[in-house]
Amino acid sequence: MKINEKYQGECVDLNHQGVGVVKIEGFPVFVENMLVGETAQIKIQKVEKSYAYGVVTKFLQLSENRVAPICPTYSECGGCNLMHLDYPKQLDFKVKMAYETFKRIGHLSDVKINRIIGMEEPYYYRNKVQIPFGVENEEIICGFYKKKSHKIISLNKCFIQPIEATEITKSIRAMAKELGISGYNEKDNKGILRHVLIRKTYDNNYMVVIITNGKNVEQKYELARMIVEKYPFVKSIIQNINKEPFNIILGKKSIILYGKDYLTDVICGLKFNLSYNAFFQTNHIQTEKLYQQVMDYAKIDDKDVVVDAYCGVGTIGIILAKKAYKVYGIEIVEEAVNNAIENAKLNNIKNIDFILGKAEEEIFKLENVNVDVMVMDPPRKGCELSLLNAIKNKKVPRVVYVSCNVATLARDLEVLSSDYNIKDVTLIDMFPHTSEVETVVLLERIIEK
Ligand SMILES: C[S@@+](CC[C@H](N)C(=O)[O-])C[C@H]1O[C@@H](n2cnc3c(N)ncnc32)[C@H](O)[C@@H]1O
């Protein structure tokens, strides 16, 4: 097989990123925007040893599961990748993908996925957005990165973030232009405005974080004034300074330009303050369903001692503390721990302690604590082996594992499966129109006979 060669083929599967798989004489070719059962003429773009990449030049047969994407920039934008698949079929795809990943990575062939919880209205769901700014023809621009590139596609509409967030971002671009604030050019690390991060609460209050390449931006207070005048529901504006020539969005220093340095959200009837840089689940409606599932699996009673590892601003731990005897939350980000301590007070929860540090290290400091339920919700890279072994050694009876990455989840479940039965698995569709999915797993310790 060679670059630019043309073939005709049928899509037989989707890979875990939702990319079509076409077999040409048994050789797999990954073709974006193809669905199972579709046939097309394809052109080869890149050839590796055991697979190739191709593009559709002409569709010959379309799937009945194909829908016209609601977003006009869908084919270019790197944000969503499943919008051409009917929403109920997106959910089916995620279940199949999870099964395959449990089998392929975790060697877990008898795991049973109970259900996937989708959204009734799978649009405008993100409560946090991060939009890059740049320069084009010497003008400041903002938008989304084109697929697999850092070229910015101008933001016009977005169907997975709140309409207000899109409007605020477009206005900031116009205001910056009026005030003479330049867009950042990552090629030479020059220019001022790098990103705008926007957070929204359930009751439509907003926080805007303006990430700048350097601290001295003399127009910044005027920019903040203009934003609040136009959008009075913006309750907090922060300047974050990032001078590093890397892709990391946030720098370490920040200055409050307007309002408080946190927003208050309500989840499952409890209040949570969150700083601009603390982790918070990005889909409010689905987060409540996720936390409800965690509660159902954890089955806490008033004698239970619980550890909420990777606790963020304390959400899961505080919800569980309402029923438990005692909860310990462990979190690596200092601001998140500070938020968590305030959040416990805000909700009048007294039976929870928060520990600043790495879950895989702090768990050993709880050696004298008999843990009844361990809840863990690690970042994409999953848990360290030392934490998984500590859970086994402590003989924790029940574990609830929340994961945003099925691959690392499968790897970690394989480690735990020597001592634990996987009792139940629920998928939550936190990120409609993308191939990502949130998973909650209930594990129960195998009792020695
Ligand atoms: C997926 S978030 C979960 C947060 C929280 N459970 C929630 O639902 O909002 C993962 C959290 O783990 C934290 N974290 C990352 N590595 C960690 C580690 N080694 N030990 C403890 N916390 C860690 C991150 O800062 C983040 O707050």
The ligand as an ORCA input file, in Angstrom:
! r2SCAN-3c Opt
* xyz 0 1
  C     -10.899     13.466     37.744
  S     -10.572     14.626     39.042
  C     -11.750     14.149     40.257
  C     -12.150     15.202     41.243
  C     -13.413     14.948     42.053
  N     -13.584     13.574     42.466
  C     -14.647     15.449     41.329
  O     -15.539     14.657     40.986
  O     -14.740     16.665     41.100
  C      -9.037     14.051     39.631
  C      -8.447     14.855     40.763
  O      -7.257     14.196     41.222
  C      -6.260     15.157     41.526
  N      -4.988     14.415     41.483
  C      -4.201     14.166     40.415
  N      -3.187     13.358     40.773
  C      -3.347     13.079     42.094
  C      -2.634     12.266     43.022
  N      -1.546     11.594     42.661
  N      -3.087     12.187     44.279
  C      -4.191     12.885     44.662
  N      -4.910     13.680     43.824
  C      -4.491     13.751     42.550
  C      -6.487     16.244     40.517
  O      -5.965     17.481     40.963
  C      -8.032     16.275     40.415
  O      -8.575     17.165     41.360
*
